[in-house]
Amino acid sequence: MSGSTTPRLSVQGFDGPLDFLLEMIRRQRVDLGRLSILLLTDQLVAAIEADGDTLEHRADWLVMASELLLLKARLLVPATPDEAEDAEAAAARRLGLLEELARMRAAAGWLGTRPQLGQVVFARGQALPRPARPQAELYVSFLEATLAMLEGPAPRPAAPPAVYRPNPPELWRVPDALRHIAELLERHPSGLTLLQCLPPVAQDAADRRLRLRAAVASSFVAGLELARDGRVAMLQPAPFGPLALRPETRQAA
């Protein structure tokens, strides 16, 4: 303490005796809102507990400290209901900003732990980073490439030509129909219908419908070929009726 009868206080924004601090606050020369009331209280308590001052001086210090706390409380507590409502609204806004800041920090932390493109995960077509190769391995690779250039390219084995070999289904063909119709007409000289000249097809065949269509088309073409050669005569007694095949006794001119 100095020669003054009040303890000397030292905080950020003020350095001097207690009575001078109260006088400067009353004249509004010092902003009490910026002073740390906790540090001021600790220094006052230390001065009161120290020896060397009378009980009267300590009582005066307590009165000054009470006045200092009263001035600080008036700064913190609103004087009117309107000011209290404004202070409550301002506090709510500050709490909302703090909650928003906490959410932003949590989102930033979550984004920081996500796998990053190009470091942990890679896009399609992006090559993985190649590890560094030792210098000796690079020299060996260079020598191997040089020897390969000096020896010349190795002959490549000739690739066999690609041949397309389709697997045609076993259907009734026109040569089969020509032979079959000729044999049937030799046994039935009175003639047969075109449907009677079809080959037998199994009822449980998986491709029965395809086989029947191929047999009808091949038998019809074979009948036209035989009629052109004059070996059979193709008749259709009624419009859209069944076709009949009959052996021809004479060759066509």
Residue pairs with C-beta under 8 A, 6 or more apart in sequence:
1 7
1 8
1 47
2 8
2 17
4 17
4 19
4 20
5 19
5 57
5 60
6 17
6 18
6 19
6 20
6 60
6 61
6 64
7 17
7 18
7 43
7 44
7 47
7 61
8 15
8 16
8 17
8 18
9 15
9 16
9 17
9 18
9 21
9 40
9 43
9 44
10 43
11 35
11 36
11 39
11 40
11 43
12 34
12 35
12 36
13 30
13 31
13 34
13 35
14 21
14 24
14 30
14 35
18 44
18 61
18 64
18 65
18 68
19 64
21 30
21 68
22 64
22 67
22 68
24 30
25 32
25 68
25 71
32 68
32 71
32 72
32 75
33 75
37 68
37 69
37 72
40 68
41 65
41 69
44 61
44 65
47 53
47 61
48 58
48 61
48 62
78 84
78 86
78 87
115 121
117 123
118 126
122 128
133 141
169 207
169 210
171 210
171 211
171 214
171 215
171 218
172 198
172 199
172 211
172 214
172 215
172 218
172 219
173 214
173 218
174 218
174 221
174 222
174 225
176 199
176 218
177 197
177 215
177 218
177 219
177 221
177 222
177 223
178 222
178 225
178 226
180 197
180 199
180 219
180 222
181 197
181 219
181 222
181 223
181 226
181 232
181 245
182 226
182 231
184 192
184 196
184 197
185 191
185 192
185 232
185 245
185 246
185 247
186 247
189 247
190 246
191 235
191 244
191 245
191 246
191 247
192 244
192 245
193 242
193 243
193 244
193 245
194 216
194 219
194 220
194 223
194 242
194 243
194 244
194 245
195 216
195 242
197 219
197 223
197 245
198 212
198 215
198 216
198 219
199 215
201 208
201 211
201 212
201 215
202 208
205 211
220 243
223 232
223 234
223 243
223 245
224 234
226 232
226 245
227 233
227 234
228 252
229 251
229 252
230 248
230 250
230 251
230 252
231 247
231 248
231 251
232 245
232 246
232 247
232 248
233 245
233 246
233 247
233 248
234 243
234 244
234 245
235 243
235 244
235 245
235 246
236 242
236 243
236 244
237 244
